[in-house]
Structure formats: structure tokens, C-alpha cells
């Protein structure tokens, strides 16, 4: 699994800053989901509850996919913000 530090090192592999930023957000989101020890379905349920937005398991997988893949989507900043708070709480509860 990649860490934020190794993701920053790989930043140079992208031709522009925007692509590198998206890659780092993707990696951070993936690490937060993994740290929470919850299934993608439970993470989607949590985000739906917190945001009043429809978030599916498919959204979670798309946000975790590496940029450049057809299935990847940009992870919204609000998702990273919510997961930064939620992942440690979920980890302690598990």
C-alpha cells in the first residue's frame, strides 16, 4: 500500500500539478478507508448520513481508483475532510 510520502514522490510522474494533486487525494482517501477497517459499503453509508448526499459503493471504488483508469473519479474534498475525522473513530471502535 502506498503512503502519502510515496505518493508525493510519485507526484513527479504526472505531467501537471492538478493530476498529481488528484493522485495524492486518491491515495489519502484509500488509506483513510483502509485505516477505518470498514467495508466500502459502510463507508458509503457513513458519508450519506453525514452529508445528506447519495454516496454509493461504486463512488467509493471510483474515488479509490488511480487517476488515469476509466473507472476513476476525482474524490471530493469534503469526503477527505469527513474521513479524516471518521477513520480514527472507526478504528478505535473496531
N, C-alpha and C positions, 0 to 999 in steps of 0.2 A: 504494500500500500504506500502511496506517495504521502509525503508530509508537505506542509506549507513551504518549508525551506527548499525541498527538492522541486516543488512546483515553481518557486521563484527562479531556481537555476534553469529550469526548462523554459522560462519566460522568453529567453533569447531565441528559442526555436520558432517563435511566431513572428510574422513579418511586421505586425503593427502592435501598438500598445493595447488597443481595445481587445484584440484576440487574446493577448497574454492575460489581461485582467479577467476576462471571461473564464479562461482556463483556471486561474487561481481560485475564483469563486466556485467553480465546479468542484475542484479538489477539496476546498474547505467544506462545502456542503456535504460531500461524500464522507469526509472524516467526521463531521458532526453527526450524521445519520449512523455511522458505524459506532461512534462513541456512545450514542444513546442506547444502543443494544436493542432497539425496537425494529420491528418489520417495517417495510416501506408503507404498508397499509396503515399501520398505527401512526406513523409519522404524518401521512396524508390526513388522517382523522384529526390529529392534533392541530395541524395547520388550518384545516377547515374550521375547527372550533375557535381558534384564536383570531382568525382573520375575517370570518363570515364570507369567505370566498370558496368557490368549489376547487378543491385540490384532489387529484386522483393519484392512484398508484403510478399510473403512466406518467404523470407530471414529475413525480419523484425520480423515476428512472431516466426521464429525459433531462432533468437537471443534473443528474449524476454522470451522464454520458459525456465523454470527452468532446470538446468542440471539434468540428470537422466531420463528425459522424452525422448521417442523415437524421438519426433519431434525437440528436442533442438539441436542447433549447437553453436559452440563457436563464440562469437562475436569478429570480428577482431578489433585490437587496433586502426586502422585508422578510424573505424566507430565511436568509442567513442570520438576520437580526433575531428572529424568533428562535431559531435553532441554537444560537449561542447561549440563550437563556435556558432553553429546554433540555439540551443534551446533558449537562451536568446533573440536573434534577432527575432525569430519567435514569441515569447511570447509578445514582445513589439509591433510587427506589428498587432497582433490579437486584 
